[in-house]
Amino acid sequence: MNAFIVLTIIVHMIASVGLIVFILLHSGKGTGLSSMLGAALPTTSTGTGIIEKNLDRITIGLSIVFTITLLILMVGYAPSV
């Protein structure tokens, strides 16, 4: 197996676990990490709004990495039979 494919598989696994974690951290109707950490802060300029934006950015970045590594593995990985 190629070293590039092994590295791609490792990055893909990290991205998939990261996606699971960060999707579960998102709030759903007033619950989640953002309301837990920023419950005492207003949502206008600080608090849950900033936390939600950062969670969104990290989740989008991880999903892009996941998609790119998925496409690389689809093209380059051929398991030996």
C-alpha positions as CSV (number, residue, x, y, z in Angstrom):
1,M,0.0,0.0,0.0
2,N,1.2,3.4,-0.9
3,A,2.3,5.8,1.8
4,F,0.1,8.5,0.4
5,I,-2.9,6.3,0.6
6,V,-2.1,5.4,4.2
7,L,-1.8,9.1,5.1
8,T,-5.1,9.8,3.3
9,I,-6.8,7.1,5.2
10,I,-5.5,8.5,8.5
11,V,-6.7,12.0,7.6
12,H,-10.0,10.6,6.5
13,M,-10.5,8.8,9.8
14,I,-9.6,11.9,11.8
15,A,-12.0,14.0,9.7
16,S,-14.8,11.5,10.1
17,V,-14.4,11.3,13.9
18,G,-14.2,15.1,14.0
19,L,-17.4,15.4,12.0
20,I,-19.2,13.2,14.4
21,V,-18.0,15.1,17.4
22,F,-18.7,18.6,16.0
23,I,-22.1,17.7,14.6
24,L,-23.1,16.4,18.1
25,L,-21.8,19.7,19.6
26,H,-24.2,21.7,17.6
27,S,-27.3,23.0,19.4
28,G,-30.8,21.8,18.5
29,K,-33.6,24.1,19.7
30,G,-31.8,25.7,22.7
31,T,-29.6,22.8,23.8
32,G,-26.1,21.8,23.1
33,L,-22.6,23.1,23.8
34,S,-23.3,26.6,22.5
35,S,-26.1,27.2,25.0
36,M,-24.3,25.4,27.8
37,L,-21.1,27.6,27.5
38,G,-22.8,30.9,26.5
39,A,-26.0,30.7,28.5
40,A,-25.2,33.8,30.6
41,L,-23.9,35.8,27.6
42,P,-26.2,37.6,25.2
43,T,-26.3,36.4,21.6
44,T,-25.8,39.7,19.9
45,S,-22.0,40.2,19.8
46,T,-20.7,37.6,22.2
47,G,-21.7,34.3,23.5
48,T,-23.6,31.6,21.7
49,G,-23.6,33.4,18.4
50,I,-19.8,33.3,18.2
51,I,-19.6,29.7,19.4
52,E,-22.2,28.6,16.8
53,K,-20.3,30.4,14.0
54,N,-17.0,28.7,15.0
55,L,-18.7,25.3,15.3
56,D,-20.2,25.9,11.8
57,R,-16.8,26.9,10.4
58,I,-15.1,23.9,11.9
59,T,-17.8,21.5,10.7
60,I,-17.7,22.9,7.2
61,G,-13.9,22.6,7.1
62,L,-14.1,19.0,8.3
63,S,-16.7,18.1,5.8
64,I,-14.6,19.6,3.0
65,V,-11.6,17.6,4.1
66,F,-13.8,14.5,4.4
67,T,-15.1,14.9,0.9
68,I,-11.7,15.5,-0.6
69,T,-10.1,12.5,1.1
70,L,-13.1,10.4,0.1
71,L,-12.6,11.3,-3.6
72,I,-8.9,10.6,-3.3
73,L,-9.6,7.2,-1.8
74,M,-12.2,6.4,-4.4
75,V,-9.7,7.1,-7.2
76,G,-6.5,5.9,-5.7
77,Y,-7.3,3.0,-3.4
78,A,-7.5,-0.4,-4.8
79,P,-7.4,-3.1,-2.1
80,S,-5.5,-6.3,-3.0
81,V,-7.6,-9.3,-3.4
